Amino acid sequence: MKQVLGVVFGLVLLAAVGMLSFLWFAGGEGEPSRDVVAEPVVPTEPSSYTYHVRTEESEARFVIDEVLRGEPTTVVGRTDQIDGSISVQLNPGAVTVGEFVINVRTIRTDNEIRDRSIRTLILQSNRDEFEFSTFRPTQVDGVPERIEFGDRLDLTITGDLTVRDVTRTVSFDASLEIASEERLTGTATTTVTWDQFGITIPYVGGNSIVSAVADNLDLDLEFVATAGDDS
């Protein structure tokens, strides 16, 4: 019996080491293959002010709850690899939001193995065709009739979000502060489910150290945008 248990333990250990090695090498370092570039916004009026996201002052996040080693845990993944642009017309008020693109390969949490699992098994962003996620707005609601510098706008931005090879319509609750003709800051948040995008999370439950993962996750964006080209 001891010999049998020893063989079983050895096989389990070998399988675990093999999977860890696979995740480590297949997941890569999470380095981007190129700069993140979105299609620029097309202003509705010549008098519009156009703002481009500054990567170094912006952040995209996902937030999800899981049970790790029996303890409730909130996982936050972050990246600053974002591009997008917005145009604002003051009178009459108008806001046009261009395409936003995020390099999901560069997302980092507080755990390197989790990061490599995300890149390999979940978002599959180690594959070049899934490196970037895009949001293409189709509608902006809540724009006031007149906008002044210093105003804060609470908007709903609806559009098509693509993750991997699946596109779904989602709405973000957004807040924009039109600081000046040179600077705009904003936040946007929405809640989605993994199932919406055909994503599954492997190795949950059973003997895994992750016994549960929430169905819902929050997608958050904080950004600074300035006039002229993004830099």
MIDOSE-1310 file (N, C-alpha, C; in nm, 2 decimals, decimal comma, always signed):
residues 231
mkqv	+0,08/-0,12/+0,00/+0,00/+0,00/+0,00/+0,09/+0,13/+0,00; +0,19/+0,13/+0,08/+0,28/+0,24/+0,09/+0,34/+0,27/-0,05; +0,38/+0,16/-0,12/+0,44/+0,17/-0,25/+0,34/+0,23/-0,35; +0,22/+0,19/-0,34/+0,11/+0,24/-0,43/+0,09/+0,39/-0,40
lgvv	+0,08/+0,42/-0,27/+0,06/+0,57/-0,24/+0,18/+0,65/-0,29; +0,30/+0,59/-0,27/+0,41/+0,67/-0,31/+0,41/+0,69/-0,46; +0,37/+0,59/-0,54/+0,36/+0,61/-0,69/+0,26/+0,71/-0,72; +0,14/+0,70/-0,66/+0,04/+0,80/-0,68/+0,08/+0,94/-0,65
fglv	+0,15/+0,96/-0,53/+0,20/+1,09/-0,49/+0,30/+1,14/-0,60; +0,38/+1,05/-0,64/+0,49/+1,09/-0,74/+0,42/+1,14/-0,87; +0,32/+1,07/-0,91/+0,25/+1,10/-1,04/+0,18/+1,24/-1,02; +0,12/+1,26/-0,91/+0,05/+1,39/-0,89/+0,15/+1,50/-0,88
llaa	+0,26/+1,48/-0,81/+0,37/+1,58/-0,80/+0,42/+1,61/-0,94; +0,45/+1,50/-1,02/+0,50/+1,52/-1,16/+0,40/+1,60/-1,24; +0,27/+1,57/-1,23/+0,17/+1,64/-1,31/+0,17/+1,79/-1,27; +0,18/+1,81/-1,14/+0,18/+1,95/-1,09/+0,30/+2,03/-1,14
vgml	+0,41/+1,97/-1,13/+0,53/+2,03/-1,18/+0,52/+2,06/-1,33; +0,47/+1,96/-1,40/+0,45/+1,98/-1,55/+0,36/+2,09/-1,58; +0,25/+2,10/-1,51/+0,15/+2,21/-1,53/+0,21/+2,35/-1,50; +0,29/+2,35/-1,39/+0,35/+2,48/-1,35/+0,45/+2,52/-1,45
sflw	+0,53/+2,42/-1,50/+0,63/+2,45/-1,61/+0,56/+2,51/-1,73; +0,45/+2,44/-1,77/+0,37/+2,48/-1,89/+0,33/+2,63/-1,87; +0,26/+2,66/-1,76/+0,22/+2,79/-1,73/+0,33/+2,90/-1,73; +0,44/+2,86/-1,67/+0,55/+2,95/-1,66/+0,61/+2,99/-1,80
fagg	+0,63/+2,89/-1,88/+0,69/+2,92/-2,01/+0,59/+2,96/-2,11; +0,47/+2,90/-2,12/+0,38/+2,94/-2,22/+0,32/+3,08/-2,19; +0,31/+3,12/-2,06/+0,25/+3,25/-2,02/+0,34/+3,36/-2,05; +0,47/+3,34/-2,07/+0,56/+3,45/-2,11/+0,57/+3,55/-2,00
egep	+0,64/+3,66/-2,03/+0,67/+3,77/-1,94/+0,56/+3,88/-1,94; +0,47/+3,86/-2,03/+0,36/+3,97/-2,04/+0,41/+4,09/-2,11; +0,51/+4,09/-2,19/+0,56/+4,21/-2,26/+0,48/+4,23/-2,38; +0,44/+4,36/-2,41/+0,36/+4,38/-2,53/+0,44/+4,36/-2,66
srdv	+0,37/+4,32/-2,76/+0,44/+4,30/-2,89/+0,45/+4,43/-2,96; +0,37/+4,53/-2,93/+0,38/+4,66/-2,99/+0,31/+4,76/-2,90; +0,32/+4,89/-2,94/+0,24/+4,99/-2,87/+0,09/+4,97/-2,89; +0,02/+5,01/-2,79/-0,13/+5,01/-2,80/-0,17/+5,13/-2,87
vaep	-0,25/+5,11/-2,98/-0,30/+5,22/-3,06/-0,45/+5,20/-3,10; -0,53/+5,30/-3,07/-0,67/+5,30/-3,10/-0,70/+5,39/-3,22; -0,81/+5,37/-3,29/-0,85/+5,46/-3,39/-0,89/+5,59/-3,33; -0,84/+5,70/-3,37/-0,87/+5,83/-3,31/-1,01/+5,87/-3,33
vvpt	-1,06/+5,95/-3,24/-1,20/+6,00/-3,25/-1,21/+6,09/-3,37; -1,33/+6,09/-3,43/-1,36/+6,19/-3,53/-1,46/+6,29/-3,47; -1,41/+6,42/-3,45/-1,50/+6,52/-3,38/-1,63/+6,54/-3,47; -1,74/+6,57/-3,40/-1,86/+6,60/-3,47/-1,86/+6,74/-3,53
epss	-1,79/+6,83/-3,47/-1,78/+6,97/-3,51/-1,64/+7,02/-3,51; -1,61/+7,11/-3,60/-1,47/+7,17/-3,61/-1,43/+7,24/-3,48; -1,53/+7,29/-3,40/-1,50/+7,36/-3,28/-1,48/+7,27/-3,16; -1,49/+7,14/-3,18/-1,47/+7,05/-3,07/-1,33/+7,05/-3,02
ytyh	-1,31/+7,02/-2,89/-1,18/+7,00/-2,83/-1,16/+6,85/-2,83; -1,04/+6,81/-2,87/-1,01/+6,67/-2,88/-0,90/+6,63/-2,78; -0,92/+6,53/-2,70/-0,83/+6,48/-2,60/-0,78/+6,34/-2,62; -0,65/+6,31/-2,60/-0,60/+6,18/-2,62/-0,55/+6,12/-2,49
vrte	-0,57/+6,00/-2,46/-0,53/+5,94/-2,33/-0,38/+5,94/-2,32; -0,34/+5,97/-2,20/-0,20/+5,96/-2,16/-0,17/+5,83/-2,09; -0,10/+5,74/-2,15/-0,08/+5,61/-2,10/-0,02/+5,61/-1,96; +0,08/+5,70/-1,94/+0,15/+5,70/-1,81/+0,07/+5,75/-1,69
esea	-0,05/+5,81/-1,72/-0,13/+5,86/-1,61/-0,27/+5,79/-1,61; -0,28/+5,68/-1,67/-0,41/+5,61/-1,69/-0,39/+5,46/-1,64; -0,51/+5,40/-1,61/-0,50/+5,26/-1,56/-0,64/+5,19/-1,59; -0,63/+5,07/-1,65/-0,74/+4,99/-1,66/-0,73/+4,87/-1,56
rfvi	-0,85/+4,83/-1,51/-0,85/+4,73/-1,40/-0,96/+4,63/-1,42; -0,94/+4,51/-1,38/-1,05/+4,42/-1,35/-1,04/+4,39/-1,20; -1,16/+4,37/-1,14/-1,17/+4,34/-1,00/-1,27/+4,22/-0,98; -1,22/+4,11/-0,92/-1,30/+3,99/-0,90/-1,28/+3,93/-0,77
devl	-1,38/+3,87/-0,71/-1,36/+3,80/-0,58/-1,34/+3,65/-0,60; -1,25/+3,59/-0,52/-1,23/+3,45/-0,52/-1,20/+3,40/-0,38; -1,21/+3,27/-0,36/-1,17/+3,21/-0,23/-1,04/+3,14/-0,25; -0,93/+3,19/-0,19/-0,80/+3,14/-0,21/-0,75/+3,08/-0,08
rgep	-0,71/+2,95/-0,08/-0,67/+2,88/+0,04/-0,77/+2,90/+0,15; -0,90/+2,90/+0,12/-1,00/+2,91/+0,22/-1,03/+3,05/+0,27; -0,96/+3,15/+0,21/-0,98/+3,29/+0,25/-1,04/+3,37/+0,14; -1,15/+3,45/+0,17/-1,20/+3,54/+0,07/-1,10/+3,64/+0,02
ttvv	-1,08/+3,65/-0,11/-0,98/+3,74/-0,16/-1,03/+3,82/-0,28; -0,99/+3,95/-0,28/-1,03/+4,03/-0,40/-0,91/+4,04/-0,48; -0,92/+4,00/-0,61/-0,81/+4,01/-0,70/-0,83/+4,13/-0,79; -0,72/+4,21/-0,81/-0,72/+4,32/-0,89/-0,61/+4,31/-1,00
grtd	-0,65/+4,32/-1,12/-0,55/+4,31/-1,23/-0,54/+4,45/-1,29; -0,42/+4,50/-1,32/-0,40/+4,64/-1,36/-0,31/+4,64/-1,49; -0,33/+4,74/-1,57/-0,24/+4,77/-1,68/-0,25/+4,92/-1,71; -0,14/+4,98/-1,76/-0,15/+5,12/-1,80/-0,14/+5,13/-1,96
qidg	-0,15/+5,01/-2,02/-0,14/+5,01/-2,17/-0,28/+5,03/-2,23; -0,31/+5,16/-2,24/-0,44/+5,20/-2,28/-0,43/+5,31/-2,39; -0,51/+5,31/-2,49/-0,52/+5,42/-2,58/-0,66/+5,45/-2,61; -0,69/+5,58/-2,63/-0,83/+5,62/-2,67/-0,83/+5,77/-2,68
sisv	-0,95/+5,82/-2,73/-0,96/+5,97/-2,74/-1,10/+6,01/-2,73; -1,13/+6,13/-2,69/-1,26/+6,19/-2,67/-1,26/+6,33/-2,73; -1,37/+6,37/-2,79/-1,39/+6,51/-2,83/-1,51/+6,57/-2,76; -1,50/+6,70/-2,72/-1,60/+6,77/-2,65/-1,64/+6,90/-2,72
qlnp	-1,76/+6,92/-2,74/-1,81/+7,05/-2,79/-1,88/+7,12/-2,68; -1,86/+7,25/-2,66/-1,91/+7,32/-2,54/-2,06/+7,36/-2,56; -2,09/+7,43/-2,68/-2,22/+7,48/-2,70/-2,26/+7,47/-2,84; -2,36/+7,39/-2,88/-2,43/+7,30/-2,78/-2,34/+7,19/-2,74
gavt	-2,38/+7,13/-2,62/-2,29/+7,03/-2,56/-2,30/+6,90/-2,65; -2,18/+6,84/-2,67/-2,17/+6,72/-2,74/-2,04/+6,65/-2,69; -2,05/+6,52/-2,68/-1,93/+6,43/-2,64/-1,93/+6,32/-2,74; -1,81/+6,30/-2,80/-1,79/+6,19/-2,89/-1,68/+6,11/-2,84
vgef	-1,70/+5,98/-2,81/-1,59/+5,89/-2,76/-1,54/+5,80/-2,87; -1,41/+5,80/-2,89/-1,35/+5,71/-2,99/-1,33/+5,57/-2,94; -1,27/+5,49/-3,02/-1,23/+5,36/-2,98/-1,13/+5,36/-2,86; -1,15/+5,27/-2,77/-1,05/+5,25/-2,66/-0,99/+5,11/-2,68
vinv	-0,86/+5,10/-2,66/-0,79/+4,97/-2,68/-0,71/+4,95/-2,55; -0,71/+4,82/-2,50/-0,63/+4,79/-2,39/-0,55/+4,67/-2,42; -0,42/+4,67/-2,39/-0,34/+4,55/-2,40/-0,35/+4,46/-2,28; -0,43/+4,36/-2,29/-0,46/+4,27/-2,18/-0,35/+4,18/-2,15
rtir	-0,26/+4,16/-2,24/-0,14/+4,08/-2,21/-0,06/+4,14/-2,10; -0,06/+4,27/-2,08/+0,02/+4,34/-1,98/-0,04/+4,35/-1,85; -0,16/+4,29/-1,83/-0,23/+4,30/-1,70/-0,15/+4,22/-1,59; -0,14/+4,29/-1,48/-0,06/+4,23/-1,36/-0,15/+4,22/-1,24
tdne	-0,15/+4,11/-1,17/-0,21/+4,10/-1,03/-0,10/+4,10/-0,93; -0,13/+4,05/-0,81/-0,02/+4,04/-0,71/+0,04/+3,90/-0,71; +0,02/+3,82/-0,81/+0,07/+3,68/-0,82/+0,11/+3,65/-0,96; +0,24/+3,61/-0,97/+0,30/+3,58/-1,10/+0,24/+3,46/-1,16
irdr	+0,21/+3,35/-1,09/+0,15/+3,23/-1,14/+0,01/+3,26/-1,19; -0,07/+3,34/-1,12/-0,20/+3,38/-1,16/-0,19/+3,46/-1,29; -0,09/+3,55/-1,30/-0,08/+3,63/-1,42/-0,05/+3,54/-1,55; +0,04/+3,44/-1,53/+0,07/+3,35/-1,64/-0,05/+3,26/-1,67
sirt	-0,12/+3,23/-1,57/-0,25/+3,15/-1,60/-0,35/+3,23/-1,68; -0,36/+3,36/-1,64/-0,45/+3,45/-1,72/-0,41/+3,45/-1,86; -0,28/+3,48/-1,88/-0,23/+3,49/-2,02/-0,24/+3,36/-2,10; -0,23/+3,25/-2,04/-0,22/+3,12/-2,11/-0,36/+3,05/-2,12
lilq	-0,44/+3,05/-2,01/-0,56/+2,96/-2,00/-0,69/+3,04/-2,00; -0,68/+3,17/-1,96/-0,81/+3,24/-1,94/-0,83/+3,34/-2,05; -0,75/+3,45/-2,05/-0,77/+3,55/-2,16/-0,69/+3,50/-2,28; -0,60/+3,41/-2,27/-0,52/+3,36/-2,38/-0,44/+3,47/-2,45
snrd	-0,41/+3,58/-2,37/-0,34/+3,69/-2,43/-0,20/+3,67/-2,47; -0,14/+3,55/-2,44/-0,01/+3,52/-2,49/-0,02/+3,50/-2,64; -0,14/+3,47/-2,69/-0,16/+3,46/-2,84/-0,17/+3,60/-2,90; -0,10/+3,63/-3,01/-0,11/+3,76/-3,06/-0,24/+3,81/-3,10
efef	-0,33/+3,72/-3,15/-0,46/+3,76/-3,19/-0,56/+3,80/-3,08; -0,52/+3,76/-2,95/-0,60/+3,80/-2,84/-0,52/+3,90/-2,74; -0,42/+3,96/-2,79/-0,34/+4,05/-2,71/-0,42/+4,17/-2,67; -0,50/+4,22/-2,75/-0,57/+4,35/-2,73/-0,72/+4,33/-2,72
stfr	-0,78/+4,40/-2,62/-0,93/+4,41/-2,62/-0,97/+4,55/-2,66; -1,09/+4,56/-2,72/-1,13/+4,69/-2,78/-1,27/+4,72/-2,73; -1,30/+4,85/-2,71/-1,43/+4,90/-2,69/-1,46/+5,01/-2,79; -1,57/+4,98/-2,87/-1,61/+5,08/-2,97/-1,74/+5,14/-2,93
ptqv	-1,75/+5,26/-2,89/-1,87/+5,32/-2,84/-1,97/+5,34/-2,96; -2,09/+5,32/-2,93/-2,20/+5,35/-3,03/-2,30/+5,45/-2,98; -2,30/+5,49/-2,85/-2,40/+5,58/-2,80/-2,34/+5,64/-2,67; -2,37/+5,77/-2,65/-2,33/+5,84/-2,53/-2,46/+5,91/-2,48
dgvp	-2,50/+5,88/-2,36/-2,62/+5,94/-2,30/-2,58/+6,02/-2,18; -2,67/+6,13/-2,16/-2,65/+6,21/-2,04/-2,57/+6,34/-2,07; -2,55/+6,37/-2,19/-2,47/+6,50/-2,23/-2,56/+6,62/-2,21; -2,52/+6,72/-2,13/-2,60/+6,84/-2,11/-2,61/+6,92/-2,24
erie	-2,70/+7,02/-2,24/-2,72/+7,10/-2,35/-2,60/+7,20/-2,37; -2,53/+7,23/-2,26/-2,42/+7,32/-2,27/-2,31/+7,27/-2,17; -2,19/+7,28/-2,21/-2,08/+7,24/-2,13/-1,98/+7,35/-2,11; -1,93/+7,37/-1,98/-1,83/+7,47/-1,95/-1,70/+7,40/-1,90
fgdr	-1,59/+7,46/-1,91/-1,47/+7,40/-1,85/-1,48/+7,40/-1,70; -1,44/+7,29/-1,64/-1,46/+7,27/-1,50/-1,58/+7,18/-1,47; -1,67/+7,16/-1,57/-1,79/+7,08/-1,55/-1,75/+6,93/-1,53; -1,83/+6,86/-1,45/-1,82/+6,72/-1,44/-1,95/+6,66/-1,51
ldlt	-1,93/+6,57/-1,60/-2,04/+6,51/-1,67/-2,05/+6,36/-1,63; -2,18/+6,32/-1,59/-2,21/+6,18/-1,56/-2,28/+6,12/-1,68; -2,21/+6,03/-1,74/-2,26/+5,98/-1,87/-2,28/+5,83/-1,87; -2,36/+5,78/-1,96/-2,36/+5,63/-1,99/-2,31/+5,61/-2,13
itgd	-2,20/+5,53/-2,14/-2,14/+5,51/-2,27/-2,16/+5,37/-2,31; -2,23/+5,34/-2,42/-2,27/+5,21/-2,46/-2,19/+5,18/-2,59; -2,15/+5,05/-2,60/-2,07/+5,02/-2,72/-2,04/+4,87/-2,72; -1,96/+4,83/-2,81/-1,92/+4,69/-2,84/-1,79/+4,66/-2,77
ltvr	-1,79/+4,57/-2,68/-1,66/+4,53/-2,61/-1,62/+4,40/-2,66; -1,49/+4,39/-2,71/-1,44/+4,26/-2,76/-1,33/+4,21/-2,67; -1,35/+4,09/-2,62/-1,25/+4,02/-2,54/-1,22/+3,88/-2,61; -1,10/+3,86/-2,64/-1,06/+3,74/-2,73/-1,13/+3,76/-2,86
dvtr	-1,22/+3,66/-2,90/-1,29/+3,67/-3,03/-1,44/+3,68/-3,01; -1,48/+3,73/-2,89/-1,62/+3,75/-2,86/-1,65/+3,90/-2,84; -1,76/+3,95/-2,90/-1,80/+4,09/-2,89/-1,94/+4,09/-2,83; -1,95/+4,18/-2,72/-2,08/+4,19/-2,66/-2,11/+4,34/-2,64
tvsf	-2,24/+4,38/-2,64/-2,27/+4,52/-2,61/-2,28/+4,54/-2,46; -2,20/+4,64/-2,41/-2,20/+4,67/-2,27/-2,22/+4,82/-2,25; -2,26/+4,86/-2,13/-2,27/+5,01/-2,10/-2,18/+5,04/-1,98; -2,10/+5,14/-1,99/-2,02/+5,19/-1,89/-2,08/+5,31/-1,82
dasl	-2,08/+5,32/-1,69/-2,11/+5,44/-1,62/-1,98/+5,52/-1,61; -1,99/+5,64/-1,67/-1,87/+5,72/-1,69/-1,88/+5,86/-1,62; -1,77/+5,91/-1,58/-1,77/+6,05/-1,53/-1,65/+6,12/-1,59; -1,68/+6,23/-1,66/-1,57/+6,31/-1,72/-1,57/+6,45/-1,65
eias	-1,45/+6,49/-1,63/-1,43/+6,63/-1,58/-1,35/+6,70/-1,69; -1,42/+6,80/-1,74/-1,36/+6,88/-1,85/-1,28/+6,99/-1,79; -1,15/+6,97/-1,75/-1,08/+7,06/-1,67/-1,05/+7,19/-1,75; -1,01/+7,18/-1,88/-0,97/+7,29/-1,96/-0,96/+7,25/-2,10
eerl	-0,93/+7,34/-2,19/-0,91/+7,30/-2,33/-0,79/+7,21/-2,35; -0,71/+7,20/-2,25/-0,59/+7,11/-2,26/-0,60/+6,98/-2,18; -0,69/+6,97/-2,09/-0,69/+6,85/-2,00/-0,83/+6,80/-1,97; -0,85/+6,67/-1,97/-0,97/+6,60/-1,93/-0,94/+6,48/-1,85
tgta	-1,02/+6,45/-1,75/-0,99/+6,33/-1,67/-1,13/+6,25/-1,67; -1,12/+6,12/-1,65/-1,24/+6,04/-1,65/-1,23/+5,91/-1,58; -1,34/+5,86/-1,55/-1,35/+5,72/-1,50/-1,47/+5,65/-1,57; -1,46/+5,52/-1,58/-1,57/+5,44/-1,64/-1,57/+5,30/-1,57
tttv	-1,69/+5,25/-1,55/-1,70/+5,12/-1,48/-1,82/+5,05/-1,54; -1,80/+4,92/-1,54/-1,92/+4,83/-1,58/-1,89/+4,69/-1,51; -2,00/+4,61/-1,51/-1,99/+4,48/-1,45/-2,03/+4,38/-1,56; -1,95/+4,28/-1,58/-1,97/+4,17/-1,68/-1,96/+4,04/-1,62
twdq	-1,99/+3,93/-1,69/-1,96/+3,80/-1,64/-1,87/+3,73/-1,74; -1,79/+3,63/-1,68/-1,70/+3,55/-1,77/-1,78/+3,49/-1,88; -1,90/+3,44/-1,85/-1,98/+3,36/-1,94/-2,02/+3,44/-2,07; -2,04/+3,57/-2,05/-2,07/+3,66/-2,16/-1,97/+3,65/-2,27
fgit	-1,85/+3,63/-2,24/-1,74/+3,63/-2,34/-1,68/+3,49/-2,36; -1,76/+3,39/-2,32/-1,72/+3,25/-2,34/-1,59/+3,21/-2,27; -1,56/+3,27/-2,15/-1,44/+3,25/-2,08/-1,47/+3,16/-1,96; -1,38/+3,06/-1,94/-1,39/+2,97/-1,82/-1,26/+2,99/-1,74
ipyv	-1,27/+2,97/-1,61/-1,16/+2,97/-1,52/-1,13/+2,83/-1,48; -1,01/+2,77/-1,52/-0,98/+2,63/-1,49/-0,93/+2,61/-1,34; -0,94/+2,49/-1,30/-0,88/+2,45/-1,17/-0,94/+2,52/-1,05; -1,07/+2,53/-1,05/-1,14/+2,59/-0,94/-1,22/+2,48/-0,87
ggns	-1,21/+2,48/-0,74/-1,27/+2,37/-0,66/-1,19/+2,25/-0,65; -1,25/+2,14/-0,60/-1,17/+2,02/-0,58/-1,05/+2,04/-0,49; -0,94/+1,99/-0,54/-0,82/+2,01/-0,45/-0,74/+2,13/-0,49; -0,80/+2,22/-0,57/-0,73/+2,34/-0,61/-0,72/+2,44/-0,49
ivsa	-0,62/+2,52/-0,49/-0,60/+2,62/-0,38/-0,71/+2,73/-0,40; -0,77/+2,74/-0,52/-0,88/+2,83/-0,55/-1,01/+2,75/-0,55; -1,09/+2,77/-0,44/-1,21/+2,69/-0,42/-1,33/+2,76/-0,49; -1,33/+2,89/-0,51/-1,44/+2,95/-0,58/-1,40/+3,09/-0,64
vadn	-1,46/+3,12/-0,75/-1,44/+3,25/-0,82/-1,58/+3,30/-0,85; -1,60/+3,43/-0,83/-1,72/+3,50/-0,86/-1,75/+3,50/-1,01; -1,88/+3,49/-1,04/-1,92/+3,50/-1,18/-1,91/+3,64/-1,24; -1,93/+3,74/-1,15/-1,92/+3,88/-1,20/-1,78/+3,94/-1,17
ldld	-1,74/+4,02/-1,26/-1,62/+4,10/-1,24/-1,64/+4,24/-1,28; -1,58/+4,34/-1,21/-1,59/+4,48/-1,25/-1,47/+4,52/-1,34; -1,51/+4,59/-1,44/-1,41/+4,65/-1,53/-1,40/+4,80/-1,51; -1,29/+4,85/-1,47/-1,28/+4,99/-1,43/-1,17/+5,06/-1,51
lefv	-1,19/+5,19/-1,54/-1,09/+5,26/-1,62/-1,08/+5,40/-1,56; -0,96/+5,44/-1,53/-0,93/+5,58/-1,48/-0,83/+5,64/-1,58; -0,85/+5,75/-1,63/-0,76/+5,81/-1,74/-0,75/+5,96/-1,73; -0,64/+6,00/-1,78/-0,61/+6,14/-1,81/-0,59/+6,16/-1,96
atag	-0,65/+6,26/-2,01/-0,64/+6,28/-2,16/-0,61/+6,43/-2,18; -0,52/+6,45/-2,27/-0,48/+6,59/-2,30/-0,49/+6,63/-2,45; -0,49/+6,75/-2,48/-0,51/+6,80/-2,61/-0,39/+6,76/-2,70; -0,41/+6,74/-2,83/-0,30/+6,70/-2,91/-0,28/+6,55/-2,92
dds	-0,16/+6,51/-2,97/-0,13/+6,37/-2,98/-0,11/+6,31/-2,84; -0,15/+6,18/-2,82/-0,12/+6,12/-2,69/+0,03/+6,09/-2,67; +0,08/+6,11/-2,55/+0,22/+6,09/-2,53/+0,24/+6,06/-2,38
